[in-house]
Amino acid sequence: MNEEAKLINISKKGFFSVVIILTGLIIAAGILTYVIPAGTFQRDGNLIISGTFEFSTSSGGYPIWRWLLAPIEVLGSDDGLSIIMISLFLLILGGTFTLMEKTGGIHVILKRLINRFKNRKYVLLRIVVLAFMLFGAFFGIFEESVALMPIMIILSLSLGWDTLIGIGMTVLAAGFGFASGITNPFTVGIASEIAGINILSGVGYRLIIFILMYILLSSFLVHHAKKIEKDPTKSLTYEDDQKKARSFDVNGTIAFKNETTIFRAYVTMFIVFLFFVVGISVLDLLTPISLPTIPFMALTFLIGGLTAGYLVTKDFRFTLKKFGTGMLSVAPAVLLIMMAASIKFIIVQGNVMDTILYYLANALMGQTPIVGILLIYALVLFVEFFIGSGSAKAYLIIPLLIPLVALVGYSSELAILAFIFGDGYTNMLYPTNGVLLIGLSMAGINYGKWFKWTWVLQLITLFMTIVFLIVGFWIGY
């Protein structure tokens, strides 16, 4: 392996293209605070109290000079701790995977995986997609998928595919599973609790939707993989992939020869990681206890990565040096996360988010049931652009919707289905989503290429979800 090659690196072109997009969105958010009148709902904790909206008597408008400071000020907001945790997790991931690359961990793991599935490549692809979708649908695992993305990218390249397939097998698959929401505790769970219904109510229809969306995504990825195998130059990431492929040869030599130690050390780290992630997710699903997963994941990779690196190298100084190099390589992505979070911050600080919700909730009144459910879908799609967190949107939107659904003529289950559709699938489309920015930055792909690759899939997904909602109403879901 080329010692200078970097598995995880933020490309300058990709970084600046996202900065330009986010800067435009920050300006647009600031302008909205001058165009839309300020107003607020009364709240009971996190929950909006329906019917309590009042317009503000203040002149409104978030000061222009504070638009520029928003990426810094957001760290002192309610979302600040979450942003800091995600940023630390990203830095630790960069350090861990760079260390894995330099010590041969990725090489050894993928060599064994490829040898086992070399004649069943597409079976492997479909299995990986199914696994990540199941984790997302049942346990709400989405951010965590980024942790395994670098290995899947190298696996994809080693099998003759491209970087996009690697992201598709992990982050995109987890996003699709999260949006299908069979028992996702962060969307279906919270929304069902607020609505006063059981989380398993309507689960049969959601299972059917999950199967159909799995067929769609896995077929999309297999089709793309076969196209790239026939003509690699058709890949949007062809040139960058050639550089990555030259830096990694599954049959090449590695600096540290103790392959058994390398394999056991890093596989143990991933097993512990999955144990914590699944364990905490099950706890969220089955009990009222809610534990944050990101700090546990960050700690697992910090301790596990450094321990595994030392066991392989027997040189703690070398281990720390490579870990630090990896952290620095992804540091620019922290700014992107802060900028993306500041868009919501400006809207909320300008007191126009509640006004937007008030207008959209009023628009539901007097509509036919099908138009009403599609308006709910549109409402969530709109709010999702500013608030990526599914649980935060549930507390914000569901209390407004539940009193309206009986009047419009459909069930709470159908309203929740519209909510999880609007919250989930756009996680892999909107440039304001922190996880998408992290994934693209780590993979060295600019947002333009990502949009070009996925826009058809997103249109098909939008059409299918609209059909699911209409059919759901017709069958009395």
N, C-alpha and C positions, 0 to 999 in steps of 0.2 A: 504494500500500500504506500502511496506517496505520502511522506510525512507532512508535507505542506498542504495537502488537500483538506478541505473543511466540509464535513457533512452538513453542519448547520451554519449558515452564514446569511446575514441580511444584505441583499444586493442593494447597491446605491440607487439603481434605476427604480427598482420596486419600492424602495423606501420613499423616495421623493414623489413618486406617482401617487402613493397613498396619502402622503402629507398634503399634496395639492387638493385631492378630493376631500379630505377631512377639513381642510381650511375653508373650502367653499361651503361645506355643510355647517361649520361653526358660524360663518357669516349669515347663512340662511336662517339658522336658528335664532340668531340675534335680531334679525329683521322681523321675524315672526312676533317677537315680543313687543314690537312697535305697531304691528298690524292688527293683532288680535287683542281684544280687551282683557285685562287681568281679572281674575276671579278665583274663588276657592270653594271647595266643599268642606264641611265639618267632618272630622274623622273620629272614629273610635279605635284608637291604636293605629294599626296599619289600614283599617277598613274605612272606606268612604261611606258616609251616611247619605243614602239616597234622599233627594228632595231638599237638601240643605245648601244648594249652591247659591252664592251671592257674588255679584260683580264688585270689584274693588273700586273704591273712590279715588285711588291714587292714579296719577297720570300714566303709569305703566312705562314699559320700555326698559330693557336691561342696558346699563351704560355701555357705550361702545368700547371704552378703554378696558372694560372688564372682560370683553370677549377674548382679548389676547391673553389675559391672565387666567381664564377659565381652566386650561389644562393643569395649572398649579392649584388654583382654588378648589378644584374638585376633590383634591386629596383631603381637604378638611370637611367634606360633606359626608352624608350618611353612607355613600358608596366608597369613601376614601379607603377604608380598611380592606374592602374587597379588591380594589384596584392595586393596593400595595401587595396583598397576598398573591394575586395573579401575576404581578410583575416579578415578585421573588420566585414564584414557581417557574416562570419562563426562564429566568436567569439560571436557576438550578438545573433545569432541563438542558439548557445549552451546555453547562459544565459537564453534566453526566454523560451526554451523548458524545461530546467531543472526547472525553476520557475513554468511553467505550470504543470509539473509533481508533484512537491512538494505541490502545492496549490490545486490540484485536477482538474485542467482545462482539461487535456487530458482525465481523467476518466469520467467526466461529459459529454463532447462532444461525446465521443465514446459510452457511455452507451445509449444515445438517438439515435445515428445513428444505432447502432446494433439492438436496440429494433424495429426500423422502418423497417430494412431490414433483420431481422433474418431468414425469410423464402424465401428470394430472394437474397441469397449471390452472386450468379454468375451474376445476373442482376446488382447488385451494382458494382461488379468488372469491368464488361464491361462498365458501365456508367462512372466510375472513369477514366478508360483508355481512353475512347473517349474524356472526358473533357480535360485531359492533352494533348492528341494528337492535339485536336483542338486549344488549346492555343498555342502550338508550331508551328503548320502549318500556322495559320493566323497571329499571333502576334510575332512569334520568341521567345516565352517564353521557356527558358531551364534552366538557372541557378536558376531562381525563384522557380522551382519545388522542389528544395532541402528544401525550407522553410516548405513544407507540408509533406515531407517524414517521419519524425519521427512519426507523428500521423497515417499515413497510415501503417507504420510497426506495431504499436500496434493494429490497426484495423485488420490487417491481422492475427496477432497472436490470437486475440480474436475470430476470425471466424474459427480458427483451421488450419490456413495456416502457412507460415513462413516469415522470414525477407525478403527473396528474392522476394516474391510476393509484399511486401510493396514497395520495390525499383522499381519493375517492373511496378506497377500501377502509379508511379509518375515520377521519373527521367527517367526511360527507355521509358515510354510512351511519355513524353515530348520530348525526343531525337528523337524518331521515327516521331513524328509530325513535329519537327523542320526540319528533313531531307526530309519529304514529301513536305514541302515548298509551300503551296498553294499561300499565299501572304506574306510569311516570309520577313519582311522588311530588315533583316540583311544579307540575302543571295540572294533571288530572287529579292528583291527591289534594292539593290545596284548593283547587276550584271546586271539587266535590265537597270538601269540608265546608267551604263558605256557602255552597248551595244547599247543604243539608242532606246530601245523598251519599250512598255508599260508593267507594272508589270502583267497585266491580260492576256497578250499574251500567249497563250498555256495553260491557267489555266484549261481548260476542261480535258486535259490528266492528269494533276497533281491531279485533284480531283479523277479520277479513280484510280490512283496510291495510293492516300491517303486511299481510301476505302479498297483496297486490302491489304495494309500494316496494316491497323487497324484489319482486319480479321485475318491476320497472328499473330500479337502480342497478341490480346485478346484470340485467340485460344491457343496459346502457354502458356499463363498464366493460363487459365482455366484448361488446361490439367495438368499443374504442380500442381495446387491447389487440383484437384481431386486425384492426385497421393499421395500428402502429407496427405490428409484426410484419405486415406486407410491405409497408413503406414508412420507415421510422421518420423520414423527413416531414411527414404530415403532422407530426406532433408539434404543438405550440411551444414546447419546451425542449425541442430537439438539440439546439446548440448547447444549452446548459447541461442537458442530460449527457451529452458526449463527454463533457469535462468531468461530471460526477462518475460516469462509468469508467473512465480511464484511471480514476483515483481508487477504484475498488474492483478487485479481481478475486472472485470467490475461490479460484484455484491458485491464487498467488500466495506468497509467503508473508508471514507476519513477524514483527519484532520479537514477540514473546511466544515461545514454543509450547508452553504448557497448556494445550488446548482444553484438556479436561478441567483444569482449575478455572480457566477463563469461562468455560461454558457453565460450570456449576455456580460460580460466583455471581454472574450476571443474571442467569435464569432464576436463581434464588431471590435476587433483588426484585425481579418482575413478579414473581409469585407473591412476595410480601406486599408489593404494590397492589396487585389484584385482590388480595385478601382484605386489605384495608378498604379499598374502594367498594367492593361488593358488600363487605360487612357493614360499613356505614350506610350504604344505600338501602340494604335490607332493614336496618334499624330505623331509618327514616320512614320506610314503607309500613312497618308493622307496629311501631310504637310512636308515642308523642315526642320522643326524644329526637332532637335534630342536631347533628354534629356537622361542622364545616369540613368538607372533604379536602379542599385545596391545601390547608396547612399540613394535614396528614400526608398527602401526596408529596409535598415539597420536602418534608422531613424524611420520608422514605427514600427519595432519590438523593438527598444530600448525604445521609448516613450510608445508605446502601451503595451509592455510586463511589464515594470515597473509600469505603471498606473494600468493595470489590476491586477497585483500582489498586489499592495497596496489596491485596492478596496476590494480584497478578504481577505487579512490578517489584514488590518488596522495597519500594523507594517512595516514601511519603512526600518528599520534596517534588519529585517528578509528577506525582499524582496531583498535588495541589496546583502546580504550574499549568498542567493541561486543563484542569478543571476551571481555573481562573481564565485561561484563554477562551474556553468555550462560553463562559459567562459574558465576557466582553463582546464576543461575536454576535450575541443576540440583544445586547443592551439597547440599540436604537429602537427596537420594537416596543420598549417601555413607553417611549414618547407617543407612539401611535395609539397605545391603549389609553393613555391619559387624554389625548385629543378626542378619541371616539367617545369617551365617557363625558367629556365636557359639553357635548351637544345636548344631552339630556339635562345636564346641570344648568345650562343657560335657559332652556325651556322652563324648567321647574322654578329657578330663581326669578324668572320674569313673570311667574304666576299666570302662565297661559295654558299649562297642561290641563288643569281642571276645566278651564273654559272650553278647550277642544273637546274634552270628554262630555261636557254638558251639551254642547251643540250636537255632537254625534248621537248621544243618547236620545235627544229630542227628535232627531231625524228618524228614529225607529218607530215612533208613535204614529199610528194610523197607516202603517205599511202592511201589505199583504205578507203572509208568513214567509214565502220564499224570498221576497225582496228583503224582508226583515233579517233573515238569517244570513243573507249575503252581505247586508250592511254591517252586521256584527263582525263577519269575517274581515271586511274592509277596515273596520274600526281597529281591530287587533293588528292588521297589517300596517296600519298607519302608526299606531303607538309603538309597535315593535321597532320601528326605525330609530326611535329615541331611547327606548328602554328594552335592552336585550334580555334582562332577567325574566324568566318565565314566572317565578314566584312573585316578583315585584309587580308584574302586570296583572297577575291573578288577584292580588289584594286591591289593585287599582280599578280593575274593570268589572270583575265578577259581581261585586256588590251593587253596581249600577244595572247590570243586565238581568239579574234574577227577578227583581220586581217587574221587569218589562216583558219577560218571555211568555208568561201566562196570558198577558193582554194581547200580544202579537199572535199567539196561537201555536207555540211549539214547546218542547220539553227542555228542562235544564240540561239534560244529557246532550241534546243537539247543540245548545248554546256552548257547552263546554267543548264539544267536538270542533266547533268553529274557532274557539279560542286556541286550542292546541295546534290546529292547522296554521293559524296566523302567527302563532308564536314560534313554531319549530322550523318549518321549511325555509323561512327567510333568514334563519341563522346562517345559512350558507350562501346568502345572496347579498345582504346589506353590508356595505363597507363600514357601518358603525358597530358591527359585532366584533367584540374583542377576540373571541376564539378564532374567528375566521382570519383576522389580521395576524394573530400569532402564527397560525398554521401557514399562511401564505408567506409571511416573513421568514419563518424557519426553512421553508422549501425554496426560497429565493424566487418566488413567482409574483409578478405584479398583478394588481387587481384587474386590469384590463384583459389580461390573458385568461384569468379565472372566469370572468364574466362571459367572454367569448366562448369558452368551453362549456359552460353550464347553462347558458340562457335558454337553449331549447329544452333541456331537462326541466328547468324551472317553469317554463310555459306549460309543458305537459303536466307537471305537478299541479300547477294552478288550475288547469282545466279539470283534472281528475278530482281534486279536492272539492271544487264547486259541484261536480256531479255527485260526489259522496254526500254532500250536505243536502242536495235536492232529493236524492234517493232516500236519505235518512228521514226527511220530512214525509215523503210519500208512504214509507213503510211504518210510520208512526214511531220512529226511534226516539 
